Amino acid sequence: MSSAKIQSIYTDGACSGNPGPGGWGVVINFSDGTLHELGGAAADTTNNRMELQAAIAALQFLAAYPQVEPIALYTDSEYVRNGITKWIAGWKKKGWKTSQGQPVLNRELWETLDQLNSRQVTWHYVRGHTGDIGNERCDTIARAFSLGQSIALKQQGWEKQEPDQPILTAITPEKIPSDTQKTNANLLERLQSNVKDSNHDFSDPTMTDSPIPPIVDSALEDIPREVRVAQLRNLIETLRIADEVAKESYLISSSELADLMDINASAVTSRGDNWVWRNWVVSRVRREGNQILWQLERVD
């Protein structure tokens, strides 16, 4: 068995259709400059499940490798990174329920990942499609498997110890009903005029974007209280709309999502296929004509 140490691991998932055929890829970098690559596929899956499966395969490999030194794991999925480092503790305390009382999606994969995770692993987010060599190679592997294309994987020539679960097993998830994939060109206008009352707690330390320009603390005293209250009401209204979009599984266009987040449409598409905004994972679903359609999933 090789004496080289694992220095870093990259993981990625891909899906054609979301839901649709999917694939995942893993690239393991060793201290002697060699690589070991893994990949797998599922016939009917989602992008988030493939991202999770890639991370699971990576940790299964690590569990079978004789190393106690820490390693860095890089993923371009904020859903995976935030889920395993922030959200999962709350999910378990609530009996694998979200703050809305809904079952956590992909629970069986999260449970497997949680069992494999340890302090040996430090989780890092790398933005996809930005030229990072490890991430780009993972993306190539994942997309090849999702499209059913053959791809040569670089493999180390050592005898591995078999983990509890096969590393190359692709998990086939539940099928998402097609009738939940809805589009509505006038969605935001309709929702804004008919938003349901909500008692949800929208506070979340993982919130990073705001539809309202941030206010510097030192400048708060210069802003009238009624203005600050109005801004807060607008924010809550925006979050309620986002919650309704996620709850009803609506698909919204890049421009509609940009309006919801109060950012430029180009800022939406430049973030990649899967990212986190406040309490929601935002996933690219498909293209219809000249529009890209997105889906929101509440994950806290």
C-alpha positions as CSV (number, residue, x, y, z in Angstrom):
1,M,0.0,0.0,0.0
2,S,1.2,3.5,-0.8
3,S,2.8,5.4,2.0
4,A,1.8,8.8,0.5
5,K,-0.5,10.9,2.5
6,I,-3.8,12.3,1.3
7,Q,-3.4,16.1,1.1
8,S,-6.8,17.1,-0.2
9,I,-10.0,15.7,-1.7
10,Y,-12.4,17.4,-4.2
11,T,-16.0,16.3,-4.8
12,D,-18.7,17.3,-7.2
13,G,-22.1,16.2,-8.5
14,A,-24.0,16.7,-11.7
15,C,-27.5,16.1,-12.9
16,S,-29.1,16.4,-16.4
17,G,-32.6,17.7,-15.8
18,N,-32.6,17.9,-12.0
19,P,-34.3,15.5,-11.5
20,G,-32.8,13.3,-14.2
21,P,-29.7,11.2,-14.9
22,G,-26.9,12.1,-12.5
23,G,-23.3,11.5,-11.8
24,W,-20.7,12.3,-9.2
25,G,-16.9,12.5,-9.1
26,V,-14.1,12.5,-6.5
27,V,-10.4,13.5,-6.9
28,I,-8.0,12.5,-4.2
29,N,-4.6,14.3,-4.2
30,F,-1.6,12.6,-2.5
31,S,1.5,14.1,-1.1
32,D,3.7,12.4,-3.8
33,G,1.7,14.2,-6.6
34,T,-0.4,11.2,-7.6
35,L,-4.2,11.1,-7.9
36,H,-6.9,8.7,-7.3
37,E,-10.3,9.3,-8.9
38,L,-13.8,7.9,-8.2
39,G,-17.1,8.2,-10.0
40,G,-20.6,6.9,-10.2
41,A,-24.0,7.4,-11.6
42,A,-27.7,7.2,-10.9
43,A,-30.5,6.9,-13.4
44,D,-33.1,9.3,-11.7
45,T,-31.7,11.7,-9.2
46,T,-31.1,15.3,-8.3
47,N,-28.0,17.5,-8.2
48,N,-28.1,17.7,-4.4
49,R,-28.1,14.0,-4.0
50,M,-25.2,13.6,-6.4
51,E,-23.3,16.2,-4.4
52,L,-23.9,14.3,-1.2
53,Q,-23.0,10.9,-2.8
54,A,-19.7,12.3,-4.0
55,A,-18.9,13.5,-0.4
56,I,-20.0,10.1,1.0
57,A,-17.7,8.2,-1.5
58,A,-14.8,10.5,-0.5
59,L,-15.2,9.8,3.2
60,Q,-15.7,6.1,2.5
61,F,-12.3,6.1,0.7
62,L,-10.7,8.0,3.6
63,A,-12.1,5.6,6.2
64,A,-10.4,2.7,4.3
65,Y,-7.1,4.5,4.0
66,P,-4.5,4.3,6.8
67,Q,-4.2,7.9,7.7
68,V,-4.8,9.9,10.8
69,E,-3.5,13.3,9.6
70,P,-6.2,15.9,8.8
71,I,-7.3,16.4,5.2
72,A,-9.1,19.2,3.5
73,L,-12.2,18.4,1.5
74,Y,-13.4,20.9,-1.2
75,T,-16.9,21.0,-2.5
76,D,-18.6,23.5,-4.8
77,S,-21.9,22.7,-3.0
78,E,-22.8,25.2,-0.2
79,Y,-25.7,22.8,0.5
80,V,-23.2,20.0,1.4
81,R,-20.7,22.3,3.2
82,N,-23.3,24.2,5.3
83,G,-25.4,21.1,5.9
84,I,-22.6,19.0,7.4
85,T,-21.0,21.8,9.3
86,K,-24.0,23.9,10.4
87,W,-27.5,22.6,9.8
88,I,-27.2,18.9,10.7
89,A,-26.9,19.5,14.4
90,G,-30.2,21.3,14.4
91,W,-31.9,18.7,12.2
92,K,-30.9,15.9,14.6
93,K,-32.1,17.8,17.6
94,K,-35.5,18.3,15.9
95,G,-35.8,14.7,14.9
96,W,-34.6,15.3,11.4
97,K,-37.2,18.0,10.8
98,T,-36.6,21.5,9.5
99,S,-37.7,24.6,11.4
100,Q,-40.9,24.4,9.5
101,G,-41.6,20.9,10.8
102,Q,-41.0,19.3,7.5
103,P,-38.8,16.1,7.0
104,V,-35.3,16.9,6.0
105,L,-34.8,15.9,2.3
106,N,-32.2,13.3,1.5
107,R,-32.1,12.2,5.2
108,E,-30.6,8.8,4.5
109,L,-27.7,10.4,2.7
110,W,-27.2,13.0,5.4
111,E,-27.2,10.3,8.1
112,T,-24.5,8.3,6.1
113,L,-22.4,11.4,5.6
114,D,-22.7,12.3,9.3
115,Q,-21.6,8.8,10.4
116,L,-18.5,9.0,8.2
117,N,-17.6,12.6,9.1
118,S,-14.9,13.3,11.7
119,R,-12.6,15.9,13.0
120,Q,-10.0,14.6,10.6
121,V,-11.9,16.4,7.8
122,T,-12.1,20.1,7.3
123,W,-14.8,21.2,4.9
124,H,-14.2,24.0,2.4
125,Y,-16.3,25.7,-0.2
126,V,-14.8,26.3,-3.7
127,R,-16.7,28.2,-6.3
128,G,-17.4,26.1,-9.3
129,H,-16.3,26.8,-12.8
130,T,-13.6,29.2,-11.8
131,G,-10.5,27.3,-13.0
132,D,-9.7,25.3,-9.9
133,I,-8.0,22.2,-11.3
134,G,-9.5,19.8,-8.7
135,N,-13.0,21.1,-9.0
136,E,-12.9,21.2,-12.8
137,R,-11.7,17.6,-13.0
138,C,-14.5,16.5,-10.6
139,D,-17.0,18.3,-12.7
140,T,-15.7,16.5,-15.8
141,I,-16.1,13.1,-14.1
142,A,-19.5,13.8,-12.7
143,R,-20.9,15.1,-16.0
144,A,-19.5,12.2,-17.9
145,F,-21.2,9.7,-15.6
146,S,-24.5,11.7,-15.7
147,L,-24.4,11.6,-19.6
148,G,-23.5,7.9,-19.7
149,Q,-20.1,8.7,-21.3
150,S,-17.0,6.6,-20.8
151,I,-14.2,8.3,-18.9
152,A,-10.8,7.0,-17.8
153,L,-10.3,7.4,-14.1
154,K,-6.8,7.7,-12.6
155,Q,-6.4,4.9,-10.0
156,Q,-3.7,4.2,-7.5
157,G,-2.2,0.8,-7.7
158,W,-2.6,-0.3,-4.1
159,E,-4.9,-2.8,-2.4
160,K,-7.5,-0.9,-0.6
161,Q,-9.3,-2.1,2.5
162,E,-13.0,-2.4,1.7
163,P,-15.2,0.1,3.6
164,D,-18.5,-0.9,5.1
165,Q,-20.3,0.3,1.9
166,P,-19.0,0.0,-1.7
167,I,-17.2,3.2,-2.8
168,L,-18.6,3.1,-6.3
169,T,-22.2,2.4,-5.5
170,A,-24.5,5.1,-6.9
171,I,-27.6,5.6,-4.9
172,T,-30.9,5.9,-6.8
173,P,-33.1,8.4,-5.0
174,E,-36.8,8.8,-4.9
175,K,-38.4,10.2,-8.0
176,I,-39.6,13.8,-7.7
177,P,-43.2,14.0,-9.2
178,S,-43.2,16.0,-12.4
179,D,-46.4,17.8,-11.3
180,T,-44.4,19.6,-8.6
181,Q,-42.3,21.3,-11.2
182,K,-44.3,24.4,-11.9
183,T,-43.5,27.6,-13.8
184,N,-45.3,30.9,-13.6
185,A,-44.1,33.9,-15.4
186,N,-46.0,36.3,-13.2
187,L,-45.2,34.4,-10.0
188,L,-43.7,37.2,-8.0
189,E,-46.5,39.7,-8.8
190,R,-49.1,37.1,-7.8
191,L,-47.4,36.1,-4.6
192,Q,-46.8,39.6,-3.5
193,S,-50.5,40.3,-3.7
194,N,-51.4,37.1,-1.9
195,V,-48.8,36.0,0.6
196,K,-50.0,33.7,3.3
197,D,-49.4,34.6,6.9
198,S,-46.4,32.9,8.4
199,N,-45.0,32.2,11.9
200,H,-41.7,30.9,10.6
201,D,-38.5,31.9,12.2
202,F,-36.5,33.4,9.4
203,S,-33.4,34.1,11.5
204,D,-30.4,32.0,10.4
205,P,-26.7,32.7,11.0
206,T,-26.0,31.3,7.6
207,M,-27.8,34.2,5.9
208,T,-25.2,35.9,3.7
209,D,-27.3,37.9,1.1
210,S,-29.9,40.5,1.8
211,P,-32.5,42.0,-0.5
212,I,-32.0,45.3,1.4
213,P,-28.6,47.2,1.2
214,P,-26.7,46.5,4.4
215,I,-26.7,49.3,6.9
216,V,-23.5,50.2,8.7
217,D,-24.0,50.1,12.5
218,S,-22.5,53.6,12.9
219,A,-25.1,55.0,10.5
220,L,-28.1,53.5,12.2
221,E,-28.7,56.6,14.3
222,D,-29.0,58.7,11.2
223,I,-31.9,56.6,9.8
224,P,-35.4,57.3,11.2
225,R,-36.9,54.4,13.1
226,E,-39.9,54.3,10.8
227,V,-37.6,53.8,7.8
228,R,-35.8,50.9,9.6
229,V,-39.1,49.3,10.5
230,A,-40.3,49.6,6.9
231,Q,-37.1,48.0,5.6
232,L,-37.6,45.1,8.1
233,R,-41.1,44.6,6.9
234,N,-40.0,44.5,3.3
235,L,-37.4,42.0,4.2
236,I,-39.9,39.7,6.0
237,E,-42.2,40.0,3.0
238,T,-39.4,38.9,0.7
239,L,-38.6,35.9,2.9
240,R,-42.2,34.9,3.0
241,I,-42.4,35.0,-0.8
242,A,-39.2,32.8,-1.0
243,D,-40.8,30.4,1.5
244,E,-43.9,30.1,-0.6
245,V,-41.8,29.5,-3.8
246,A,-40.0,26.7,-2.0
247,K,-43.1,25.2,-0.4
248,E,-45.0,25.0,-3.7
249,S,-41.9,23.8,-5.7
250,Y,-42.3,26.7,-8.2
251,L,-39.7,27.1,-10.8
252,I,-38.6,30.8,-11.3
253,S,-36.5,32.4,-13.9
254,S,-33.2,34.1,-13.4
255,S,-34.8,37.6,-13.7
256,E,-37.5,36.7,-11.2
257,L,-35.0,35.3,-8.7
258,A,-32.9,38.4,-9.2
259,D,-35.9,40.6,-8.4
260,L,-36.6,38.5,-5.3
261,M,-33.0,38.9,-4.1
262,D,-32.7,42.5,-5.3
263,I,-29.6,41.8,-7.4
264,N,-28.6,41.8,-11.0
265,A,-29.7,38.8,-13.1
266,S,-26.1,38.3,-14.1
267,A,-25.2,37.8,-10.4
268,V,-27.6,34.9,-10.2
269,T,-26.2,33.0,-13.2
270,S,-22.6,33.6,-12.2
271,R,-23.0,31.8,-8.9
272,G,-23.1,28.4,-10.5
273,D,-25.7,25.6,-10.6
274,N,-26.2,25.1,-6.8
275,W,-25.7,27.7,-4.0
276,V,-27.2,28.9,-0.8
277,W,-29.1,32.1,-0.2
278,R,-30.2,32.7,3.3
279,N,-32.4,29.8,4.4
280,W,-32.6,28.2,0.9
281,V,-30.6,26.1,-1.4
282,V,-31.0,27.5,-4.9
283,S,-30.6,24.9,-7.7
284,R,-30.5,25.3,-11.5
285,V,-33.1,23.0,-12.9
286,R,-33.2,23.5,-16.7
287,R,-33.3,26.0,-19.6
288,E,-36.5,26.8,-21.4
289,G,-35.9,28.9,-24.4
290,N,-33.7,31.8,-23.4
291,Q,-34.5,31.5,-19.7
292,I,-32.8,29.5,-16.9
293,L,-35.2,28.1,-14.4
294,W,-34.3,27.7,-10.7
295,Q,-35.8,25.9,-7.7
296,L,-35.6,26.9,-4.0
297,E,-35.4,24.4,-1.2
298,R,-35.7,25.3,2.5
299,V,-33.0,23.5,4.4
300,D,-32.7,24.9,7.9
